[in-house]
Amino acid sequence: MEHRCSVRKAVEFQLLLYRQGLPVQSALSRDLGLGGMCIQTGACDWRRNERLEIEILGPGGQPVMKLPAVVVHHSLRGTGVEFDTVSAEQRRTLRSWLYTGKPETETGSPVRAVA
């Protein structure tokens, strides 16, 4: 059963995943919604309800946004996470990535949207 409260859009971001404040894995996003995202994590096994931080990287590997998240599922296709606490500014940025034709970072740099 689907529990999402917003649309999901196929958007490809370079990500850096943190566990307990330490970077543990680089990954690529599959899709994004206001409440969470699906991440291509490969063989890394994240446990359900595990807390992590997701750093979205812009062009040149520069950090754009860091979001706390909780793992809701993990499979061979990837890891689904739900964002934990999102500030008003972060929500505004996520919304612009989802609902405008040209997703951009907070600095105006384009982020690659996947059709």
C-alpha positions as CSV (number, residue, x, y, z in Angstrom):
1,M,0.0,0.0,0.0
2,E,1.3,3.4,-1.0
3,H,1.7,6.0,1.8
4,R,3.4,8.9,0.0
5,C,1.9,12.3,0.5
6,S,3.7,13.9,-2.5
7,V,4.7,13.0,-6.0
8,R,8.0,11.2,-6.7
9,K,10.2,12.5,-9.5
10,A,13.1,10.7,-11.1
11,V,16.0,13.0,-10.3
12,E,19.6,11.9,-10.2
13,F,21.8,13.4,-7.5
14,Q,25.2,12.3,-6.3
15,L,24.8,11.5,-2.6
16,L,27.1,10.9,0.4
17,L,25.5,8.8,3.2
18,Y,26.5,9.3,6.8
19,R,26.1,7.0,9.8
20,Q,26.6,8.5,13.2
21,G,28.2,11.6,11.7
22,L,30.7,9.7,9.6
23,P,30.6,9.4,5.8
24,V,30.2,5.7,5.0
25,Q,29.0,5.4,1.3
26,S,28.6,7.4,-1.9
27,A,25.4,6.7,-3.8
28,L,23.1,7.9,-6.5
29,S,19.4,8.9,-6.0
30,R,16.7,7.2,-8.1
31,D,13.8,9.4,-7.3
32,L,12.8,12.2,-4.9
33,G,9.7,13.3,-3.1
34,L,9.0,15.9,-0.4
35,G,9.0,13.1,2.2
36,G,11.8,10.9,1.1
37,M,13.8,9.3,-1.7
38,C,15.0,6.0,-3.2
39,I,18.7,5.6,-3.3
40,Q,20.8,3.2,-5.5
41,T,23.0,1.8,-2.7
42,G,24.3,-1.3,-4.3
43,A,25.5,-4.1,-2.0
44,C,25.5,-2.0,1.1
45,D,22.9,-3.4,3.5
46,W,21.0,-0.7,5.4
47,R,18.6,-2.0,8.1
48,R,15.0,-0.9,8.4
49,N,14.6,2.0,10.9
50,E,18.3,2.8,10.8
51,R,19.0,6.5,11.0
52,L,21.4,8.2,8.5
53,E,22.1,11.6,7.0
54,I,21.9,12.2,3.3
55,E,24.1,14.8,1.8
56,I,23.1,15.9,-1.7
57,L,26.0,16.9,-3.8
58,G,25.9,19.5,-6.6
59,P,28.2,20.0,-9.6
60,G,31.8,19.5,-8.7
61,G,30.9,17.4,-5.6
62,Q,30.0,20.5,-3.6
63,P,27.5,19.9,-0.8
64,V,24.1,21.4,-1.4
65,M,21.9,20.0,1.4
66,K,22.1,17.5,4.2
67,L,19.0,15.8,5.4
68,P,18.4,13.4,8.3
69,A,16.5,10.3,7.2
70,V,15.3,6.9,8.4
71,V,15.5,3.7,6.3
72,V,12.0,2.4,5.5
73,H,13.0,-0.5,3.2
74,H,16.0,-2.1,1.5
75,S,16.1,-4.4,-1.5
76,L,18.4,-5.2,-4.5
77,R,16.8,-2.2,-6.3
78,G,17.9,0.2,-3.6
79,T,17.1,1.8,-0.3
80,G,14.0,3.8,0.5
81,V,14.3,6.5,3.1
82,E,11.9,8.9,4.7
83,F,13.2,12.3,5.7
84,D,13.2,12.9,9.4
85,T,13.3,16.7,10.0
86,V,13.2,19.1,7.1
87,S,13.6,22.9,7.6
88,A,11.3,25.3,5.8
89,E,14.2,26.3,3.5
90,Q,15.1,22.7,2.7
91,R,11.4,22.0,2.0
92,R,11.2,25.0,-0.3
93,T,14.3,23.7,-2.2
94,L,12.9,20.2,-2.5
95,R,9.6,21.6,-3.7
96,S,11.4,23.6,-6.4
97,W,13.2,20.5,-7.6
98,L,10.0,18.6,-7.8
99,Y,7.5,21.0,-9.2
100,T,9.5,23.2,-11.6
101,G,10.8,22.1,-15.0
102,K,14.4,23.0,-14.1
103,P,15.5,21.7,-10.8
104,E,18.3,23.9,-9.4
105,T,20.4,23.9,-6.3
106,E,20.3,26.7,-3.7
107,T,23.2,28.4,-5.5
108,G,21.4,28.2,-8.9
109,S,23.5,25.3,-10.3
110,P,21.4,22.8,-12.3
111,V,20.7,19.3,-11.0
112,R,20.2,16.6,-13.5
113,A,16.6,15.4,-13.9
114,V,16.0,12.0,-15.4
115,A,13.1,11.7,-17.8
